[in-house]
Every structure is written in structure tokens, then in C-alpha cells.
Amino acid sequence: MIKIAIMGYGTIGSGVAEVLQVNRESIARRSGEEIEVKYILDLRDFPGEAVQDKIVHDYRMIVNDPEVRIVVETMGGVEPAYTFVRAMLEAGKHVTTSNKALVAARGAELIALAKEKNVNFMFEASVGGGIPIIRSLNSCLTADEIEEITGIVNGTTNYMMTRMCEEGLEFDDVLKDAQAKGYAEKDPTADIEGYDACRKIAILTSLVCGQQVDFEDIHTEGITAITSADIRYAAKMGRSIKLLASSRKTKDGFAAMVAPFLLPPKHPLHNVNDVFNAIFVHGNVLGDAMFYGSGAGKLPTASAVAADIVEIARHLDVNIAVEWSTKKQRLVDFGQIENRYFVRTTVEKETIRKVFGNVSFVSVEGFKEECGFITEVMCEAEYEKKARELGNVLQMIRVA
């Protein structure tokens, strides 16, 4: 029997315990041994609940117990999670985590420490919830040069954009709805400003290039500026608006960003709606592939953590190599990334043509004081220069 500990008994931590209990027999069969939770680390007590006899408040009890072979970290945040996880690895214990903030900030360092101690540091649940994207990159797609990863990797914002697009609602209304349904936190900043998606694309890019990509270096925009007017223009064009996290390999290096995009019906991510996530991958040999599923939630995320536990149980005495060094990968300057742009403005069409050249105009009934247009492909720096020259830009959304 393999003894494990869970650090953090919130939504995901309790979900892991539930998955391990509900699928106890099949997990034991696939692991080769039964899995038993010995400790649950949390600040709280749970009087009257079955888990109370497993609750501990000092992480060192886990560190110092040689019976515990695998530790699950579902606390969230960088500290004290980093201190606790590092102590577990130093003690020769395997660790799996769902904590994207920790992985994005300290992933390379913890992978190197795990290798030194001949244990494993796994983090499938840190990106895409229950979608097996990280294991696919590390195991199934190793014969490919990954040239692009573009994904809808935040279920909260995708739910909000779906409701705005389908019902024409305003941002504040769908945010309140998402909070009422439990999809958005009381403080939704990390989701709606794109920070959550930014950390996830930083992790994926680091795995693809094998070096540390700092999320602070990735240009990030959220969905807070999207309005019902933008939705009406999108509908006129037959497009949907999605918050995309994207990373592309170019001749100058990796270009990464997080921002809303207008997607045509033929785009593989166009019809990914509600709280679902999807990640599009293009390899130089594979071509195109899509990973789709529940990107968040208690049990889908816990399922990914449990899958890591099974994988670790099969490799208790083997370090599974992960190519992600602490050497920093410099990204392509954001100003040099090329896109097309949809712009709303009150400027006359003649002036628009003079500044932007050949554009495609979009008109929507009821917006007589403004017009919309789509530019040709240009780099971000060139767009910014032209936008300043044009003046009176009401909105800009990139076009896929």
C-alpha cells in the first residue's frame, strides 16, 4: 500500500480524496498497489467529518514520516506552497500539484530538485484542468517540433464570453452571473484580466522550448473592455470572441500573448463554449491536434491530479525526465508580433483609408456615429502607431 498526503483540503484537495475513494479499485489496479491518504494538511479542522482523524496542521509531520511516498499540493499560491513542496522533494517524496502559480514561478527549479533526489514533480492539473495536455507534450508529442499552442484555458472567461455572444449581455451582468454560479471568484481579477491564462501559456511554452518562460514577459489583456457593442459587430461578421492564450515558434524565437480574438467559424476554437477548455497544438510532423474537455472544476481537476498519482506510483524509484531548465527563454518582442485588427472608431472612412490603407469595413445597424473595419496584417508596433495617428479608437480586438 502506498501512503500519500494532501496539502490543502479546499475544492481540489477534497476532490482528490473523493476521486481516490470513488475509483479506489481501478486506481489500485492501474497503480499496482492500493493508495491510502494518511495525512491532510490544512489550517482548519473538520469536526464530525470522516477526514478529521487525518488532519494535521504542521507540514513537517509529513516531511518526517517515511511512510508517505507521494504528496499532493492543492493549496494554491506560491507561498507557502513552494516552501512545503521543496521540503517534500528534499525529503525524497514525490509531489503532484494543481497549482499553476507555483509551477509558472518555480517549475524549472522544482523539476531540477526532483531529478536530483530521484523523485518526480508532476503538474498535469495546473493547465487545462482534466485535459491531458502536459503528459501529451512530455510523452506523446516528443517526436514533433511544436510550432504553435493556442488555447482557451480559462473556463470562467469562456463562460462569460459565451453568454455575452449568445445573449448580447453586458460584461458586468455576466460576471455577476458567473459569480452566482460559482464559476468566478469573489475577486475575479486573475481570470478576467487574463493572468490565469498567462501563467498557463507560460507553463506550456516552457515545456515546448525546454527553458524558463517568465509569465511577466508575456503581453496579457483580459476581457474587461469587451462590450455588447463588440458582440453585435462580431455577430455581423459571423465570428465569436474568445480569450486566447497563444504561443508560436517563429524564426526569431517564441512569440506569446494572451488577448481576446475574433474567431471565424472555421477556426478550431470557434465553437468551444461555456466552461469548457480546448487547446490547439500544431507540430511540424503531426500537423494539427486538439485537446478538449472540462478545463476546471472540482472533479475534472482532481482527476488529473489522481492520474499523476497513478503515474508516480508506477515510477516510485524512477525520475521521469521533463525537459524544462532554469535557463531563461527570451520571447519575441511584443511589438514585432503580427496580427490583423478589428477597430471601432468615429473617424470618417476617408481618413481611415488614408491612415490604414486597404481595410474591410463592417457596419452594424444602430451605430450611425461610428464604423468598424478590419486591417491587413501588420505588427503590433505598426498598429499602435497608426491608431495614434487615427485617433478616436473606441475598441480594438485582434482577428484570427
RAFEN-V219016 format. One record per backbone hydrogen bond with DSSP energy under -1.0 kcal/mol. CO is the residue of the C=O (numbers start at 1). NH is the residue of the N-H. E is the energy in kcal/mol with one decimal. If there is no record, write none. Layout:
co | nh | e
CO | NH | E
CO | NH | E
//
This chain:
co | nh | e
2 | 36 | -2.7
3 | 69 | -2.3
3 | 70 | -1.3
4 | 38 | -3.1
4 | 39 | -1.1
5 | 72 | -3.2
6 | 41 | -2.9
7 | 74 | -2.8
10 | 14 | -2.4
11 | 15 | -1.3
12 | 16 | -2.4
13 | 17 | -1.9
14 | 18 | -2.0
15 | 19 | -2.8
16 | 20 | -2.6
17 | 21 | -1.4
18 | 22 | -3.2
19 | 23 | -2.5
21 | 24 | -1.2
23 | 27 | -2.7
24 | 28 | -2.1
25 | 29 | -2.3
26 | 30 | -2.2
27 | 31 | -2.3
28 | 32 | -2.1
34 | 2 | -3.1
36 | 4 | -2.7
39 | 6 | -2.1
40 | 56 | -2.4
41 | 8 | -2.7
46 | 49 | -2.1
49 | 52 | -1.6
51 | 54 | -2.4
52 | 55 | -1.1
54 | 40 | -2.5
56 | 42 | -2.0
58 | 61 | -1.8
59 | 63 | -2.0
60 | 64 | -2.3
62 | 65 | -1.3
65 | 68 | -1.3
69 | 94 | -2.6
70 | 5 | -1.8
71 | 96 | -2.2
72 | 7 | -3.6
73 | 98 | -1.5
78 | 82 | -3.3
80 | 84 | -2.4
81 | 85 | -3.0
82 | 86 | -2.8
83 | 87 | -1.9
84 | 88 | -1.9
85 | 89 | -2.4
86 | 90 | -2.7
87 | 91 | -1.5
88 | 93 | -2.4
89 | 92 | -2.0
94 | 71 | -2.6
95 | 122 | -2.6
96 | 73 | -2.7
98 | 100 | -1.1
99 | 103 | -2.3
100 | 104 | -2.8
101 | 105 | -1.7
102 | 106 | -3.1
103 | 107 | -2.1
106 | 110 | -2.4
107 | 111 | -2.4
108 | 112 | -2.1
109 | 113 | -2.0
110 | 114 | -2.3
111 | 115 | -2.1
112 | 116 | -2.1
113 | 117 | -2.0
114 | 119 | -2.7
115 | 118 | -1.1
120 | 95 | -2.8
122 | 97 | -2.0
123 | 126 | -1.8
124 | 127 | -1.1
128 | 131 | -2.7
131 | 133 | -2.2
133 | 137 | -2.2
134 | 138 | -2.4
135 | 139 | -2.1
136 | 141 | -2.3
141 | 144 | -1.5
145 | 284 | -2.1
147 | 249 | -2.8
148 | 282 | -2.5
149 | 247 | -2.4
150 | 280 | -3.3
151 | 245 | -2.5
152 | 278 | -1.7
154 | 158 | -1.8
155 | 159 | -2.3
156 | 160 | -2.1
157 | 161 | -2.7
158 | 162 | -2.1
159 | 163 | -2.2
160 | 164 | -2.3
161 | 165 | -2.6
162 | 166 | -2.6
163 | 167 | -2.3
164 | 168 | -1.8
170 | 174 | -1.9
171 | 175 | -2.2
172 | 176 | -1.9
173 | 177 | -1.8
174 | 178 | -2.6
175 | 179 | -2.3
176 | 180 | -2.3
177 | 181 | -1.9
178 | 183 | -2.2
178 | 184 | -1.6
188 | 192 | -2.4
189 | 193 | -2.3
190 | 196 | -2.8
191 | 194 | -1.4
192 | 223 | -2.4
194 | 198 | -2.1
195 | 199 | -2.1
196 | 200 | -1.6
197 | 201 | -2.3
198 | 202 | -1.9
199 | 203 | -1.9
200 | 204 | -2.3
201 | 205 | -2.4
202 | 206 | -2.2
203 | 207 | -2.0
204 | 208 | -2.1
205 | 209 | -2.7
206 | 210 | -1.9
210 | 325 | -2.8
212 | 329 | -3.2
214 | 217 | -1.9
215 | 218 | -1.5
219 | 258 | -2.4
223 | 226 | -1.6
227 | 231 | -1.6
228 | 232 | -1.9
229 | 233 | -1.9
230 | 234 | -2.5
231 | 235 | -2.5
232 | 236 | -2.0
233 | 237 | -1.7
234 | 239 | -2.9
240 | 263 | -3.2
242 | 261 | -2.7
244 | 259 | -2.1
245 | 151 | -2.7
246 | 257 | -2.2
247 | 149 | -2.5
248 | 255 | -3.0
250 | 253 | -1.3
253 | 250 | -3.4
254 | 332 | -2.8
255 | 248 | -2.6
257 | 246 | -2.9
258 | 221 | -2.3
259 | 244 | -2.5
261 | 242 | -2.3
262 | 400 | -2.5
263 | 240 | -2.0
264 | 267 | -1.9
267 | 270 | -1.9
269 | 272 | -1.4
273 | 276 | -1.5
277 | 293 | -2.2
278 | 152 | -2.8
279 | 291 | -2.2
280 | 150 | -2.4
281 | 289 | -2.2
282 | 147 | -2.6
282 | 148 | -1.5
283 | 287 | -1.7
287 | 283 | -2.7
289 | 281 | -2.9
291 | 279 | -2.8
293 | 277 | -2.6
294 | 130 | -2.1
297 | 301 | -1.6
298 | 302 | -2.0
299 | 303 | -2.5
300 | 304 | -1.4
301 | 305 | -1.8
302 | 306 | -2.8
303 | 307 | -1.9
304 | 308 | -1.6
305 | 309 | -2.0
306 | 310 | -2.2
307 | 311 | -2.2
308 | 312 | -2.8
309 | 313 | -2.6
310 | 314 | -1.4
312 | 315 | -1.6
315 | 318 | -1.4
322 | 324 | -1.2
327 | 212 | -2.4
333 | 336 | -2.1
334 | 337 | -1.6
335 | 381 | -2.5
337 | 380 | -1.9
339 | 378 | -2.4
340 | 399 | -2.4
341 | 375 | -2.5
342 | 397 | -2.3
343 | 373 | -2.1
344 | 394 | -2.8
344 | 395 | -1.3
345 | 371 | -2.5
348 | 352 | -2.0
349 | 353 | -2.6
350 | 354 | -1.8
351 | 355 | -2.1
352 | 356 | -3.2
353 | 357 | -1.9
360 | 374 | -2.5
362 | 372 | -1.9
364 | 367 | -1.8
371 | 345 | -2.4
372 | 362 | -3.3
373 | 343 | -2.9
374 | 360 | -2.1
378 | 339 | -2.4
379 | 383 | -2.4
380 | 384 | -2.5
381 | 385 | -1.9
382 | 386 | -2.3
383 | 387 | -3.0
384 | 388 | -2.0
385 | 389 | -1.8
386 | 390 | -2.7
387 | 391 | -2.8
392 | 346 | -1.1
395 | 344 | -2.3
397 | 342 | -3.2
398 | 262 | -2.7
//
